[in-house]
Every structure is written in structure tokens, then in C-alpha cells.
Amino acid sequence: MRPLLKQILTYLALVFTFSSLPEFVMIHAGHIGAGNGLVVGLVMWCPAIAALTTCWLFRIDLATLGWNWRPAKYEAWAYFIPIFYALPVYIATWALIPGSFAFSAYAASLATAFGFPQSPRAVTLLLAIPCYATVGVIGSMARALGEEIGWRGFLLPRLVQQTGFTWGCP
């Protein structure tokens, strides 16, 4: 067996092994939010743990996982581009589907979550939106990083090297 194929198969076996227990917990709980969302965070880090373990087993340099910062303008674009392409969809949905813009119910749930159930809804949004736009994004990025390290940093380059770009990127 070729060394590259052996690395890929080892990685996939490790991802399956590492993610089996947290997946079992979610199945047993009957929902993805088991452990107040901590279990799904663990599942999202299983690809990275498998990638790091595979690198350790095969003595692969961690620099091959693509860990580097791009210029700041690209980091800023990475934050704002999803907003730019999602906003038109939201606006169209809110405009075309009656009752889909449930601002009052959304703001009321945020008010309760932030401990101001009787305060004006605008005050709640002034608290919630900055929190979600900063701390919420950082938390989401921290969880997603595990998948990026494993699937995109480890597996994708090896699949492309093994099978070519056309078969490695579908």
C-alpha cells in the first residue's frame, strides 16, 4: 500500500474512532445539543485530533496542515463576505414569506437570555448583536477550526495528491 493512501486511511479510521463516542452521546440524548452544545464541539474537533495523531504516527510536519495567517484584509473579508451573501436571502425570505420576520419573538427570547425580560427590545438588540458578532463568532470559529484543520488542512491536500484535483475536490 502506498504511504499516502496509508495516511488517508489511518486518518479516516481515527476520525471514525474519535467521533464514535460523542456521536453515540448525541444519538442517546436524541438531539445535537447534548451537553449544552459541548458534545457537538467535541465532534467538530475530532478531525483535527485525528489529523494531529496521524501526523504524529507518520512523522509528518505540522506545517503541511496549512496553518498560517493571511494578510488582515483577507481576514476582514472572511468575516464580512458571509453577511453580504446571506443578507439578500434573509431579506427576500422576510419580504416574501408572511410571518417569517418574527422580530418580536426573537427579541423577547434574547431579552430573557440576557436577563432583561422587561426591557425594550431595542436595548436587547443593542446588547445581543454586538455579543453575537464578536464572542459568538469567535466561539464558532474555534469549533470550526477543528474541522478545517482535519478535513481541509490534512485530508484534502492528500486526496488531491492521491487522486488528482478533479476527484479530490468534489
N, C-alpha and C positions, 0 to 999 in steps of 0.2 A: 504494500500500500504506500502511495506517495506521501511524503511528510506533510504536505499542505492539506491533503484530504484527511489525514490522521488528526491534524489540528482542528479542522472543521467539525469532524465527527466527535472529537473529545469535547469541544466547546458545546455542541448541541446536547450531548449527553449530560454535561454538567448543568446546563440551563434547565433541562428537564428535571434533574435530580434536585437542584437547589430550589426550584419553584414548586415542587410537588407538595411540600408541607404547607406553605402559605396558601396555595390553591385549594388544598384539602380543607383548610380552616374556612376559607370563603365559601366553599361548597357546603360545608357543615353548617355555617352560620346562615346560609341562604341569601346572602347579599354581599356586594363588593365592598361595602363599608365596614367590614368586620374589624374590630379593634379600633373603632373611630378613625378608620382610614389608614392605620399603620400597617395593616397586612398588605394592602394593595401597594403601599410604598415599598415594602419588602420585596414584593413580586417584581416591581419595576427596577429594583437594584440587582435582582438575580442575574440578568445578562452581564452586568459589569463584574459581579463577583466571579461568574464563570469565565469571563474574558481574562481577568487578572489571574485566576487559578490556572487557566490554560497557558498563559504567558509564563507563569512560574514553572509549570511542568515541562514546557518545551524550551525554556530559557530564551523567550522572545523579549526583545527590548520593548519597554512600555511606550517608548516614543513612536512606535508603529501604530499606536491607537489614535493618533491624531490630536493629542492634547496640546493645543496652543491657542492663544488669543489672537483674534483678528484685529485690525485697526478699529478704533472706537466707533467710527461712523457705521461700520457693519454691525456692531453690537446694537447700536441705536435702531438701525433698520430692522434688525431681528425682533426688536420689541414692538415697533410700530406697524410693520407690514401686516401681521395678522389682524390688527384692528382695522386697517384700511380695506382688507378684502372681506372681513366678516361684517362690517358695518352695513354695507349695502344689502346684504342678505337679511339682516335683522330689520332694517328699515322697511324693506319690501314685505317681510312677514308681518310686521306690526301694522303696515298700511292695508294689506290685502286680507288678512285673517282676522275677523272680528273677535275681540276679546283676548287676542294674543299679547297685547301690551297691558299686562296686569300690574301696572306700576304701584298701585296702592297696596296690593297684597305683597309684592316684592319688598317695598319699603317697610311695611309693617313687620315682616319677618326679620329684616335687617335691624330694625329698631329694637326688637325683642332680643336678638342675638347680641347687640352691643349694650344692652341694659338700659335703653331709653324707650320703653314701650309707649309712653305717653307724649313723647316729644314730637315736634313737627317732622314730617317725612323728609323735608329738605335738609334739616340738620343731620338726620340719619345718613342721608346720601353723602353729605359733606364729610362724615366720618368714615363711612364704609368704602366708598370708591377709592380714596387715597390708600386705605389699608390694603384693599384687594389689588390695587395697581402696583404696590411695592412689595409688601410682605407676602401677599398671595402669589405674586408672580415668582418671587424668589423661591418660595416653598415648592411651587410647581416645577420650576426649573431644576431644583435639587433632586426631585424624584425622577424627572425625565432624563436627567444626566446619566443615570444608571443604564437606561435603555440605549441611549446614544453611544455610550462607551462600548457596550456589548455588541449591539446589532450593527451600528454604523461604523464604529471605530475598529472592532475586531472582525466581525463576520463578513461584512460587505467587501472590504478590500481582498480578503482571501477567496471569497466566492468569485469575484471578478477575475482574480488571478488564475483560479482553477478552471472556470468555465467560460471566461470572456465576458465582455461588458453586456452583450445582449442577453445572455442567460443569467448573469449575476445580479442584474438590476431590476428585474420585473416587479 
